[in-house]
Amino acid sequence: MKVLVIGFVWPEPKSSAAGSHILSIMQTFLNFGWQVEFASASQKTPHMFDLEDAGFSTSEISLNCDSFNDYISNLKPNIVMFDRFMIEEQFGWRVDSYCPKALKILDTEDLQSVRNARYTAHKSGRELQAQDWSSDLAKREIAAILRCDLALIISDFEMSLLVEQYKLDPAILHHLPFMIDPDRLESNPCFQDRQHFITIGNFRHAPNWDSVLYLQKLWPNIRKQLPDAELHIYGSYPPPKATALSNSKHGFVVKGWCDDAYDVIKNAKVLLSPLRFGAGIKGKFLDAMACETPSITTDIGIEGMFSAEYWPGLVANSDESLIDSAITLYNDEQLWQKKSALCQQAIKLKFSRTVHANTLLLRISEILDNLTQHRLNNFVGAMLKHHSHASTKYMSQWITEKNKVR
């Protein structure tokens, strides 16, 4: 079995949860004995994962270029997985044209239209409205899901939204959260051996940057009650406007890049991340659970993971409650130990690699064995391929010819 993964970017597991997630899926395929090739049209980066060292083959491809047609015709993959819907838009019609029997999988990572809808409402200072779910971005993303044979959905909230709001057939959806090997979880420092708060996240990701700005507003009130505590802010690609916020005198310290997230999280007493919009599952909270570090976040932060009652930390949604929660969890050793004890239990309960990997492989095998009928059952997807792929195809061919002239 040969799998081609077409990436939006080259995976950076130390920079983003998305990078970790796609690598986890690829590793699942590799462990099952399948050949896995990763291809991307994006520029390579200093922080990218060494795919070839891990057993994957790689190729550099181009957007709007007929060279991809020859590439996939020669490769002849049994499965093609697109990393996010924009990649399906770019390459889906070429896969259909030159490798029509390949099973098409869309790894959504998270639903970008959900994040965008919440961001739009947040910027406008209002609640979500019905029309927010019908944006142009949502139409593009849902269309890409329908054109594929299977879409991987990271949270149960998004699964429900797709079925109930957009009326998608569950037969083309598969719930696949982050996968963690519980056997690799380690013991971590105790309450007395930890200090300070931590927050972490890629600065290029809008919800993370908004969270940092929100923390800048909340921190002075937390610091008044905890004068010796500091908030350490980690994340990849910090812009100058982020590093300019750093103020060691007031304990608001922008650290930027860290080589090992576990190393810094396990020595912190509390992970503080008041997310006000976003989508999917947030990898930082799983990292905190692995490190037995209780976390404080919002309803958006815990979405798709656990209810507030079973959250390994505290959940708050207002300025006052977030400040009070931070002070209480930082000071109360008994409460801290209770929440810390829930962390690794939570991973074993909901994010076991073995369980989710086996379920994914079984689902793919079932569809492969019945691919023709599976596609016949998805008439709307076939209709979208007929119409929208034609327009995408001709636009791409026009750009290709234009580039040749240049």
C-alpha positions as a Markdown table, in Angstrom:
| # | Residue | x | y | z |
|---|---|---|---|---|
| 1 | Met | 0.0 | 0.0 | 0.0 |
| 2 | Lys | 1.4 | 3.4 | -1.1 |
| 3 | Val | 0.3 | 6.6 | 0.6 |
| 4 | Leu | 0.9 | 10.1 | -0.7 |
| 5 | Val | 0.5 | 13.0 | 1.8 |
| 6 | Ile | 0.3 | 16.4 | 0.2 |
| 7 | Gly | 1.2 | 19.0 | 2.9 |
| 8 | Phe | 0.2 | 22.6 | 3.3 |
| 9 | Val | 3.6 | 23.1 | 4.9 |
| 10 | Trp | 6.5 | 20.9 | 5.9 |
| 11 | Pro | 5.7 | 19.4 | 9.3 |
| 12 | Glu | 7.1 | 21.2 | 12.4 |
| 13 | Pro | 5.9 | 19.2 | 15.4 |
| 14 | Lys | 7.8 | 21.5 | 17.8 |
| 15 | Ser | 6.1 | 24.6 | 16.3 |
| 16 | Ser | 2.4 | 23.5 | 16.1 |
| 17 | Ala | -0.1 | 20.9 | 17.1 |
| 18 | Ala | -1.0 | 20.5 | 13.5 |
| 19 | Gly | 2.6 | 19.4 | 12.7 |
| 20 | Ser | 2.4 | 16.8 | 15.4 |
| 21 | His | -1.0 | 15.5 | 14.3 |
| 22 | Ile | -0.1 | 14.9 | 10.7 |
| 23 | Leu | 3.1 | 13.2 | 11.7 |
| 24 | Ser | 1.1 | 11.0 | 14.0 |
| 25 | Ile | -1.2 | 9.9 | 11.2 |
| 26 | Met | 1.7 | 9.3 | 8.8 |
| 27 | Gln | 3.5 | 7.2 | 11.5 |
| 28 | Thr | 0.4 | 5.1 | 11.9 |
| 29 | Phe | 0.5 | 4.3 | 8.2 |
| 30 | Leu | 4.2 | 3.6 | 8.3 |
| 31 | Asn | 3.8 | 1.3 | 11.4 |
| 32 | Phe | 1.2 | -0.7 | 9.5 |
| 33 | Gly | 3.8 | -1.5 | 6.8 |
| 34 | Trp | 2.6 | 1.1 | 4.2 |
| 35 | Gln | 5.0 | 3.2 | 2.1 |
| 36 | Val | 4.5 | 6.9 | 2.9 |
| 37 | Glu | 5.7 | 9.8 | 0.8 |
| 38 | Phe | 5.3 | 13.4 | 1.8 |
| 39 | Ala | 5.1 | 16.1 | -0.8 |
| 40 | Ser | 4.7 | 19.9 | -0.5 |
| 41 | Ala | 4.9 | 23.0 | -2.6 |
| 42 | Ser | 5.8 | 25.2 | 0.5 |
| 43 | Gln | 9.3 | 26.3 | 1.3 |
| 44 | Lys | 11.4 | 24.2 | 3.7 |
| 45 | Thr | 12.1 | 25.7 | 7.1 |
| 46 | Pro | 14.8 | 25.4 | 9.8 |
| 47 | His | 12.4 | 23.8 | 12.2 |
| 48 | Met | 10.9 | 21.1 | 9.9 |
| 49 | Phe | 10.9 | 17.5 | 11.0 |
| 50 | Asp | 13.5 | 15.2 | 9.3 |
| 51 | Leu | 11.0 | 13.0 | 7.5 |
| 52 | Glu | 13.5 | 10.9 | 5.6 |
| 53 | Asp | 15.4 | 10.0 | 8.8 |
| 54 | Ala | 12.1 | 8.7 | 10.2 |
| 55 | Gly | 11.5 | 6.4 | 7.2 |
| 56 | Phe | 9.3 | 8.6 | 4.9 |
| 57 | Ser | 10.2 | 9.6 | 1.3 |
| 58 | Thr | 9.7 | 13.2 | 0.3 |
| 59 | Ser | 9.2 | 15.2 | -2.9 |
| 60 | Glu | 9.0 | 18.9 | -3.6 |
| 61 | Ile | 6.1 | 19.8 | -5.9 |
| 62 | Ser | 4.8 | 23.0 | -7.5 |
| 63 | Leu | 1.5 | 24.7 | -7.5 |
| 64 | Asn | -0.4 | 25.2 | -10.8 |
| 65 | Cys | 2.2 | 23.1 | -12.7 |
| 66 | Asp | 1.6 | 20.1 | -15.0 |
| 67 | Ser | 4.7 | 18.5 | -13.5 |
| 68 | Phe | 2.4 | 17.2 | -10.7 |
| 69 | Asn | 0.5 | 15.2 | -13.3 |
| 70 | Asp | 3.5 | 13.2 | -14.3 |
| 71 | Tyr | 4.6 | 12.9 | -10.7 |
| 72 | Ile | 1.4 | 11.3 | -9.4 |
| 73 | Ser | 1.0 | 9.1 | -12.6 |
| 74 | Asn | 4.5 | 7.6 | -11.9 |
| 75 | Leu | 4.0 | 7.3 | -8.1 |
| 76 | Lys | 0.6 | 5.6 | -8.4 |
| 77 | Pro | -0.5 | 5.9 | -4.8 |
| 78 | Asn | -3.3 | 3.8 | -3.4 |
| 79 | Ile | -4.2 | 6.6 | -1.0 |
| 80 | Val | -3.8 | 10.4 | -1.2 |
| 81 | Met | -4.2 | 12.5 | 1.9 |
| 82 | Phe | -4.6 | 16.3 | 1.6 |
| 83 | Asp | -3.4 | 18.4 | 4.5 |
| 84 | Arg | -6.2 | 20.9 | 4.9 |
| 85 | Phe | -8.9 | 21.9 | 2.4 |
| 86 | Met | -6.8 | 24.4 | 0.5 |
| 87 | Ile | -4.5 | 21.6 | -0.7 |
| 88 | Glu | -7.5 | 19.6 | -1.9 |
| 89 | Glu | -8.6 | 22.6 | -3.9 |
| 90 | Gln | -5.2 | 22.8 | -5.5 |
| 91 | Phe | -4.5 | 19.2 | -6.2 |
| 92 | Gly | -7.8 | 17.3 | -5.9 |
| 93 | Trp | -8.8 | 17.6 | -9.6 |
| 94 | Arg | -5.3 | 16.5 | -10.7 |
| 95 | Val | -5.5 | 13.4 | -8.4 |
| 96 | Asp | -9.0 | 12.6 | -9.9 |
| 97 | Ser | -7.6 | 13.0 | -13.5 |
| 98 | Tyr | -4.4 | 11.1 | -13.2 |
| 99 | Cys | -4.9 | 8.7 | -10.3 |
| 100 | Pro | -8.7 | 8.2 | -10.2 |
| 101 | Lys | -8.7 | 5.0 | -8.2 |
| 102 | Ala | -6.7 | 6.4 | -5.3 |
| 103 | Leu | -8.7 | 6.8 | -2.0 |
| 104 | Lys | -8.9 | 10.5 | -1.2 |
| 105 | Ile | -8.6 | 11.5 | 2.5 |
| 106 | Leu | -8.9 | 15.1 | 3.8 |
| 107 | Asp | -7.1 | 15.8 | 7.1 |
| 108 | Thr | -8.9 | 18.9 | 8.2 |
| 109 | Glu | -6.7 | 19.5 | 11.2 |
| 110 | Asp | -9.5 | 21.6 | 12.6 |
| 111 | Leu | -12.4 | 23.3 | 10.8 |
| 112 | Gln | -10.9 | 26.6 | 9.7 |
| 113 | Ser | -14.4 | 28.0 | 8.9 |
| 114 | Val | -15.4 | 27.5 | 12.6 |
| 115 | Arg | -12.3 | 29.3 | 13.8 |
| 116 | Asn | -13.0 | 32.1 | 11.3 |
| 117 | Ala | -16.6 | 32.4 | 12.3 |
| 118 | Arg | -15.7 | 32.8 | 16.0 |
| 119 | Tyr | -12.9 | 35.2 | 15.2 |
| 120 | Thr | -15.3 | 37.4 | 13.1 |
| 121 | Ala | -17.8 | 37.4 | 16.0 |
| 122 | His | -15.1 | 38.1 | 18.6 |
| 123 | Lys | -13.7 | 41.1 | 16.6 |
| 124 | Ser | -17.3 | 42.5 | 16.3 |
| 125 | Gly | -17.9 | 42.0 | 20.0 |
| 126 | Arg | -21.0 | 39.9 | 19.4 |
| 127 | Glu | -22.3 | 36.3 | 19.7 |
| 128 | Leu | -22.2 | 33.9 | 16.8 |
| 129 | Gln | -25.1 | 34.3 | 14.4 |
| 130 | Ala | -26.6 | 31.8 | 11.9 |
| 131 | Gln | -25.0 | 33.5 | 8.9 |
| 132 | Asp | -21.6 | 33.0 | 10.4 |
| 133 | Trp | -21.9 | 29.3 | 9.6 |
| 134 | Ser | -22.6 | 30.1 | 5.9 |
| 135 | Ser | -19.5 | 32.0 | 5.1 |
| 136 | Asp | -17.6 | 31.6 | 1.8 |
| 137 | Leu | -14.9 | 29.9 | 3.7 |
| 138 | Ala | -17.3 | 27.4 | 5.1 |
| 139 | Lys | -18.7 | 26.7 | 1.6 |
| 140 | Arg | -15.2 | 26.0 | 0.4 |
| 141 | Glu | -14.3 | 23.8 | 3.3 |
| 142 | Ile | -17.5 | 21.7 | 3.3 |
| 143 | Ala | -17.2 | 21.3 | -0.5 |
| 144 | Ala | -13.7 | 19.9 | -0.1 |
| 145 | Ile | -14.9 | 17.4 | 2.5 |
| 146 | Leu | -17.7 | 16.3 | 0.2 |
| 147 | Arg | -15.3 | 15.8 | -2.8 |
| 148 | Cys | -13.1 | 13.4 | -0.7 |
| 149 | Asp | -13.9 | 9.8 | 0.2 |
| 150 | Leu | -13.1 | 10.4 | 3.9 |
| 151 | Ala | -12.5 | 13.5 | 6.1 |
| 152 | Leu | -10.6 | 13.2 | 9.4 |
| 153 | Ile | -12.3 | 15.4 | 12.0 |
| 154 | Ile | -10.3 | 16.2 | 15.2 |
| 155 | Ser | -13.1 | 16.9 | 17.7 |
| 156 | Asp | -16.5 | 15.4 | 18.5 |
| 157 | Phe | -17.9 | 19.0 | 18.5 |
| 158 | Glu | -16.9 | 19.4 | 14.9 |
| 159 | Met | -18.3 | 16.0 | 14.0 |
| 160 | Ser | -21.7 | 17.0 | 15.4 |
| 161 | Leu | -21.6 | 20.4 | 13.7 |
| 162 | Leu | -20.9 | 18.8 | 10.3 |
| 163 | Val | -23.8 | 16.3 | 10.7 |
| 164 | Glu | -26.3 | 18.6 | 12.3 |
| 165 | Gln | -25.6 | 22.0 | 10.8 |
| 166 | Tyr | -24.3 | 21.0 | 7.4 |
| 167 | Lys | -26.2 | 17.7 | 7.0 |
| 168 | Leu | -23.2 | 15.7 | 5.9 |
| 169 | Asp | -23.3 | 11.9 | 5.8 |
| 170 | Pro | -21.3 | 10.4 | 8.7 |
| 171 | Ala | -20.1 | 7.8 | 6.2 |
| 172 | Ile | -17.6 | 10.3 | 4.8 |
| 173 | Leu | -16.5 | 11.5 | 8.2 |
| 174 | His | -14.1 | 10.0 | 10.8 |
| 175 | His | -13.4 | 11.3 | 14.3 |
| 176 | Leu | -9.7 | 11.3 | 14.8 |
| 177 | Pro | -8.3 | 13.3 | 17.8 |
| 178 | Phe | -4.7 | 13.5 | 18.7 |
| 179 | Met | -3.1 | 10.2 | 19.4 |
| 180 | Ile | -0.7 | 9.7 | 22.3 |
| 181 | Asp | 1.0 | 6.5 | 23.5 |
| 182 | Pro | 0.1 | 6.2 | 27.2 |
| 183 | Asp | 3.0 | 3.8 | 27.8 |
| 184 | Arg | 5.4 | 6.7 | 27.2 |
| 185 | Leu | 4.0 | 9.0 | 29.8 |
| 186 | Glu | 6.5 | 9.7 | 32.6 |
| 187 | Ser | 6.3 | 11.0 | 36.2 |
| 188 | Asn | 6.8 | 14.7 | 36.7 |
| 189 | Pro | 7.9 | 17.2 | 39.4 |
| 190 | Cys | 5.6 | 17.6 | 42.4 |
| 191 | Phe | 3.8 | 20.8 | 43.5 |
| 192 | Gln | 6.7 | 22.0 | 45.7 |
| 193 | Asp | 9.3 | 21.6 | 42.9 |
| 194 | Arg | 7.4 | 23.8 | 40.4 |
| 195 | Gln | 7.0 | 27.5 | 40.0 |
| 196 | His | 5.5 | 30.1 | 37.8 |
| 197 | Phe | 2.7 | 30.1 | 35.1 |
| 198 | Ile | 3.3 | 29.2 | 31.5 |
| 199 | Thr | 1.5 | 29.7 | 28.2 |
| 200 | Ile | 2.6 | 28.3 | 24.9 |
| 201 | Gly | 1.6 | 28.4 | 21.3 |
| 202 | Asn | 2.6 | 29.4 | 17.8 |
| 203 | Phe | 2.5 | 33.2 | 17.6 |
| 204 | Arg | 1.3 | 33.0 | 13.9 |
| 205 | His | -1.9 | 31.3 | 15.1 |
| 206 | Ala | -4.5 | 34.1 | 15.7 |
| 207 | Pro | -6.1 | 32.5 | 18.8 |
| 208 | Asn | -2.7 | 32.2 | 20.5 |
| 209 | Trp | -1.7 | 35.8 | 19.8 |
| 210 | Asp | -5.1 | 37.0 | 21.1 |
| 211 | Ser | -4.6 | 35.0 | 24.2 |
| 212 | Val | -1.3 | 36.6 | 24.9 |
| 213 | Leu | -2.8 | 40.1 | 24.5 |
| 214 | Tyr | -5.7 | 39.0 | 26.9 |
| 215 | Leu | -3.1 | 37.7 | 29.4 |
| 216 | Gln | -1.4 | 41.1 | 29.3 |
| 217 | Lys | -4.6 | 42.6 | 30.5 |
| 218 | Leu | -5.2 | 40.0 | 33.2 |
| 219 | Trp | -1.7 | 39.5 | 34.5 |
| 220 | Pro | -1.3 | 42.7 | 36.7 |
| 221 | Asn | -4.3 | 41.6 | 38.9 |
| 222 | Ile | -2.8 | 38.1 | 39.2 |
| 223 | Arg | 0.6 | 39.4 | 40.0 |
| 224 | Lys | -0.8 | 41.6 | 42.8 |
| 225 | Gln | -1.8 | 38.5 | 44.7 |
| 226 | Leu | 1.2 | 36.4 | 43.7 |
| 227 | Pro | 4.1 | 38.9 | 43.6 |
| 228 | Asp | 6.8 | 36.2 | 43.2 |
| 229 | Ala | 5.0 | 34.4 | 40.3 |
| 230 | Glu | 6.0 | 34.9 | 36.7 |
| 231 | Leu | 4.2 | 34.2 | 33.5 |
| 232 | His | 6.5 | 32.6 | 30.9 |
| 233 | Ile | 5.3 | 32.9 | 27.3 |
| 234 | Tyr | 6.7 | 30.4 | 24.8 |
| 235 | Gly | 5.9 | 29.8 | 21.2 |
| 236 | Ser | 7.4 | 29.6 | 17.7 |
| 237 | Tyr | 7.8 | 32.6 | 15.4 |
| 238 | Pro | 7.4 | 35.4 | 17.9 |
| 239 | Pro | 7.1 | 38.7 | 16.0 |
| 240 | Pro | 8.8 | 41.9 | 17.3 |
| 241 | Lys | 5.4 | 43.1 | 18.7 |
| 242 | Ala | 5.3 | 40.0 | 20.9 |
| 243 | Thr | 8.9 | 40.3 | 22.3 |
| 244 | Ala | 8.2 | 44.0 | 22.9 |
| 245 | Leu | 5.6 | 42.9 | 25.5 |
| 246 | Ser | 8.2 | 41.2 | 27.7 |
| 247 | Asn | 8.7 | 42.9 | 31.1 |
| 248 | Ser | 10.8 | 40.9 | 33.5 |
| 249 | Lys | 10.2 | 43.5 | 36.2 |
| 250 | His | 6.5 | 42.7 | 36.2 |
| 251 | Gly | 7.0 | 39.0 | 35.7 |
| 252 | Phe | 5.5 | 39.0 | 32.2 |
| 253 | Val | 8.3 | 37.3 | 30.3 |
| 254 | Val | 8.1 | 36.4 | 26.5 |
| 255 | Lys | 10.5 | 33.5 | 26.1 |
| 256 | Gly | 9.7 | 32.7 | 22.5 |
| 257 | Trp | 10.9 | 29.5 | 20.9 |
| 258 | Cys | 11.6 | 26.4 | 23.0 |
| 259 | Asp | 13.2 | 23.2 | 21.8 |
| 260 | Asp | 11.1 | 20.9 | 24.0 |
| 261 | Ala | 7.7 | 21.9 | 25.2 |
| 262 | Tyr | 7.5 | 19.1 | 27.8 |
| 263 | Asp | 10.7 | 20.4 | 29.4 |
| 264 | Val | 9.2 | 23.8 | 30.1 |
| 265 | Ile | 5.7 | 22.7 | 30.9 |
| 266 | Lys | 6.6 | 20.1 | 33.4 |
| 267 | Asn | 8.5 | 22.6 | 35.6 |
| 268 | Ala | 5.6 | 25.1 | 35.6 |
| 269 | Lys | 2.9 | 25.0 | 38.2 |
| 270 | Val | 0.0 | 26.0 | 36.0 |
| 271 | Leu | -0.6 | 26.4 | 32.2 |
| 272 | Leu | -2.7 | 29.5 | 31.7 |
| 273 | Ser | -4.3 | 29.9 | 28.3 |
| 274 | Pro | -7.6 | 31.9 | 28.1 |
| 275 | Leu | -8.6 | 31.2 | 24.5 |
| 276 | Arg | -11.4 | 33.4 | 23.3 |
| 277 | Phe | -11.9 | 31.8 | 19.8 |
| 278 | Gly | -10.6 | 28.9 | 17.9 |
| 279 | Ala | -11.5 | 25.4 | 16.7 |
| 280 | Gly | -10.5 | 21.8 | 17.0 |
| 281 | Ile | -8.4 | 20.4 | 19.9 |
| 282 | Lys | -5.6 | 22.4 | 21.4 |
| 283 | Gly | -2.3 | 20.5 | 21.6 |
| 284 | Lys | -1.0 | 22.6 | 24.4 |
| 285 | Phe | -3.5 | 21.2 | 26.8 |
| 286 | Leu | -2.6 | 17.6 | 25.9 |
| 287 | Asp | 1.1 | 18.5 | 26.4 |
| 288 | Ala | 0.1 | 19.9 | 29.9 |
| 289 | Met | -1.8 | 16.7 | 30.7 |
| 290 | Ala | 1.3 | 14.6 | 29.7 |
| 291 | Cys | 3.4 | 16.7 | 32.1 |
| 292 | Glu | 0.7 | 16.5 | 34.8 |
| 293 | Thr | 0.4 | 20.3 | 34.8 |
| 294 | Pro | -3.1 | 21.5 | 35.5 |
| 295 | Ser | -4.4 | 24.1 | 33.1 |
| 296 | Ile | -6.8 | 27.1 | 33.2 |
| 297 | Thr | -8.7 | 27.9 | 30.1 |
| 298 | Thr | -12.1 | 28.8 | 28.7 |
| 299 | Asp | -15.1 | 26.8 | 27.2 |
| 300 | Ile | -13.4 | 27.3 | 23.8 |
| 301 | Gly | -10.2 | 25.7 | 25.2 |
| 302 | Ile | -11.8 | 22.5 | 26.5 |
| 303 | Glu | -14.1 | 22.0 | 23.5 |
| 304 | Gly | -13.9 | 18.5 | 22.0 |
| 305 | Met | -11.9 | 17.2 | 24.9 |
| 306 | Phe | -13.8 | 17.1 | 28.3 |
| 307 | Ser | -16.5 | 18.9 | 30.1 |
| 308 | Ala | -15.6 | 21.5 | 32.7 |
| 309 | Glu | -16.5 | 19.0 | 35.5 |
| 310 | Tyr | -13.8 | 16.5 | 34.4 |
| 311 | Trp | -11.2 | 19.1 | 33.2 |
| 312 | Pro | -7.7 | 18.5 | 34.7 |
| 313 | Gly | -7.6 | 22.1 | 35.8 |
| 314 | Leu | -10.1 | 25.0 | 36.0 |
| 315 | Val | -12.5 | 26.5 | 33.4 |
| 316 | Ala | -13.4 | 30.2 | 33.5 |
| 317 | Asn | -14.8 | 32.6 | 30.9 |
| 318 | Ser | -14.7 | 36.1 | 32.5 |
| 319 | Asp | -11.9 | 38.4 | 33.6 |
| 320 | Glu | -12.7 | 38.0 | 37.2 |
| 321 | Ser | -13.1 | 34.3 | 37.2 |
| 322 | Leu | -9.9 | 33.7 | 35.2 |
| 323 | Ile | -8.0 | 35.8 | 37.7 |
| 324 | Asp | -9.5 | 34.1 | 40.7 |
| 325 | Ser | -8.9 | 30.6 | 39.2 |
| 326 | Ala | -5.3 | 31.4 | 38.5 |
| 327 | Ile | -4.6 | 32.6 | 42.1 |
| 328 | Thr | -6.6 | 29.7 | 43.6 |
| 329 | Leu | -5.0 | 26.9 | 41.6 |
| 330 | Tyr | -1.5 | 28.3 | 42.1 |
| 331 | Asn | -1.9 | 28.5 | 45.9 |
| 332 | Asp | -4.0 | 25.6 | 46.8 |
| 333 | Glu | -1.8 | 22.5 | 46.9 |
| 334 | Gln | -4.7 | 20.1 | 47.6 |
| 335 | Leu | -6.7 | 21.3 | 44.6 |
| 336 | Trp | -3.6 | 21.3 | 42.4 |
| 337 | Gln | -2.8 | 17.7 | 43.3 |
| 338 | Lys | -6.4 | 16.7 | 42.6 |
| 339 | Lys | -6.3 | 18.3 | 39.2 |
| 340 | Ser | -2.8 | 17.0 | 38.4 |
| 341 | Ala | -3.9 | 13.4 | 39.1 |
| 342 | Leu | -6.6 | 13.7 | 36.4 |
| 343 | Cys | -4.1 | 14.7 | 33.7 |
| 344 | Gln | -2.6 | 11.4 | 32.5 |
| 345 | Gln | -5.9 | 9.6 | 33.3 |
| 346 | Ala | -7.5 | 11.9 | 30.8 |
| 347 | Ile | -5.0 | 11.0 | 28.1 |
| 348 | Lys | -5.5 | 7.2 | 28.6 |
| 349 | Leu | -9.3 | 7.7 | 28.5 |
| 350 | Lys | -9.6 | 9.6 | 25.3 |
| 351 | Phe | -6.4 | 9.9 | 23.3 |
| 352 | Ser | -4.9 | 6.4 | 23.3 |
| 353 | Arg | -2.8 | 5.9 | 20.1 |
| 354 | Thr | -3.5 | 2.2 | 19.8 |
| 355 | Val | -7.3 | 2.6 | 20.0 |
| 356 | His | -7.5 | 5.5 | 17.4 |
| 357 | Ala | -4.9 | 4.1 | 15.1 |
| 358 | Asn | -6.6 | 0.7 | 14.8 |
| 359 | Thr | -10.0 | 2.3 | 14.3 |
| 360 | Leu | -8.6 | 4.6 | 11.5 |
| 361 | Leu | -6.9 | 1.7 | 9.7 |
| 362 | Leu | -10.1 | -0.4 | 9.9 |
| 363 | Arg | -12.2 | 2.4 | 8.5 |
| 364 | Ile | -9.8 | 3.0 | 5.6 |
| 365 | Ser | -9.7 | -0.7 | 4.7 |
| 366 | Glu | -13.5 | -0.9 | 4.7 |
| 367 | Ile | -13.8 | 2.0 | 2.3 |
| 368 | Leu | -11.1 | 0.7 | 0.0 |
| 369 | Asp | -12.9 | -2.7 | -0.2 |
| 370 | Asn | -16.1 | -0.9 | -1.3 |
| 371 | Leu | -14.8 | 2.3 | -2.9 |
| 372 | Thr | -17.0 | 2.3 | -6.0 |
| 373 | Gln | -20.3 | 2.0 | -4.0 |
| 374 | His | -18.9 | 4.4 | -1.4 |
| 375 | Arg | -18.5 | 7.0 | -4.1 |
| 376 | Leu | -21.9 | 6.3 | -5.6 |
| 377 | Asn | -23.5 | 6.9 | -2.2 |
| 378 | Asn | -21.9 | 10.4 | -2.2 |
| 379 | Phe | -23.8 | 12.0 | -5.1 |
| 380 | Val | -23.4 | 15.5 | -3.8 |
| 381 | Gly | -19.6 | 15.0 | -3.7 |
| 382 | Ala | -19.6 | 13.7 | -7.3 |
| 383 | Met | -21.7 | 16.7 | -8.4 |
| 384 | Leu | -19.3 | 19.1 | -6.8 |
| 385 | Lys | -16.3 | 17.4 | -8.4 |
| 386 | His | -18.1 | 17.7 | -11.8 |
| 387 | His | -18.7 | 21.4 | -11.4 |
| 388 | Ser | -16.2 | 23.0 | -9.1 |
| 389 | His | -13.3 | 20.8 | -10.2 |
| 390 | Ala | -13.9 | 22.0 | -13.7 |
| 391 | Ser | -13.6 | 25.6 | -12.7 |
| 392 | Thr | -10.6 | 25.0 | -10.5 |
| 393 | Lys | -9.0 | 22.9 | -13.2 |
| 394 | Tyr | -9.3 | 25.6 | -15.9 |
| 395 | Met | -8.2 | 28.3 | -13.5 |
| 396 | Ser | -5.1 | 26.3 | -12.7 |
| 397 | Gln | -4.4 | 25.5 | -16.4 |
| 398 | Trp | -4.7 | 29.2 | -17.2 |
| 399 | Ile | -2.2 | 30.0 | -14.4 |
| 400 | Thr | 0.1 | 27.2 | -15.7 |
| 401 | Glu | 0.1 | 28.7 | -19.3 |
| 402 | Lys | 0.6 | 32.2 | -17.9 |
| 403 | Asn | 3.7 | 31.0 | -16.0 |
| 404 | Lys | 5.0 | 29.3 | -19.2 |
| 405 | Val | 4.8 | 32.7 | -21.0 |
| 406 | Arg | 6.7 | 34.3 | -18.1 |
